[in-house]
Amino acid sequence: MVLVVDDSPFIRAFVAAALARIDVATCEAESVRAARAICHNLPLDAVVVDFELPDEPGVALCQEMQRSSNVPVVLMSGHSEDDVRAQFPVHQQPYFLAKPFTLNQIQGLIRQIIGVAC
């Protein structure tokens, strides 16, 4: 199960549809607050979270996940990869996905992270 966190219903639906095509189940949250509730109640294989969310930055959720679990996190952003990675120590770098991204890019990254067969 992959948690998709973005305030855009379009982005959430796009990622969910892309992952469904490779038989990866998803759940969705529109905010960090909603994502936290899901994280505490479902076993997750990965989290895909937007860098900027209305209630809190996606970085906050990413850092919490790094401290409390081994669940891999992908940060999606329209900002440069260097700007996003600057928010983290070198040994705690999340996966990064530049917006806009393609169906193949999200599928390939999730395959890499959770080992989904092609």
C-alpha positions, -999 to 999 in steps of 0.1 A, spaced: 0 0 0 13 34 -10 0 66 6 -3 95 -18 -4 129 -1 -12 160 -22 -37 188 -20 -45 184 -57 -72 158 -63 -58 156 -99 -23 146 -87 -36 121 -62 -58 105 -89 -30 105 -115 -6 87 -91 -32 63 -79 -41 54 -115 -5 50 -125 2 27 -95 -30 7 -101 -17 -2 -136 13 -20 -119 -10 -36 -92 0 -13 -64 -28 -4 -40 -30 32 -28 -47 53 -3 -49 91 -4 -47 121 19 -51 158 10 -30 171 40 -2 162 64 -28 159 92 -49 134 72 -17 115 62 -7 111 99 -40 94 107 -35 70 79 2 63 88 -9 52 123 -36 29 110 -24 12 79 8 -8 70 25 12 43 51 2 17 59 38 8 46 74 10 45 98 -19 41 133 -6 40 168 -21 67 192 -9 42 220 -3 9 213 14 -16 238 29 -14 227 65 23 218 68 52 212 45 56 176 32 91 178 46 76 175 81 58 143 73 89 129 56 111 137 86 85 121 110 85 90 88 123 88 88 123 90 127 95 66 134 96 39 106 115 24 78 88 34 53 104 50 22 92 85 13 91 101 -21 89 139 -21 73 154 -52 81 190 -60 82 217 -87 112 231 -68 147 220 -78 160 187 -64 189 206 -48 164 229 -29 144 199 -17 175 179 -7 189 208 12 162 203 38 177 169 49 210 157 63 231 138 37 224 104 53 186 110 54 178 120 18 143 110 6 135 99 -29 127 128 -52 103 132 -80 102 164 -101 69 178 -111 56 174 -137 63 137 -140 52 110 -163 33 78 -156 65 58 -164 85 79 -139 62 73 -109 58 37 -118 95 31 -122 104 48 -89 78 29 -70 89 -4 -86 125 5 -75 114 13 -39 91 -15 -32 103 -42 -56 71 -45 -78 77 -69 -106 72 -55 -141 
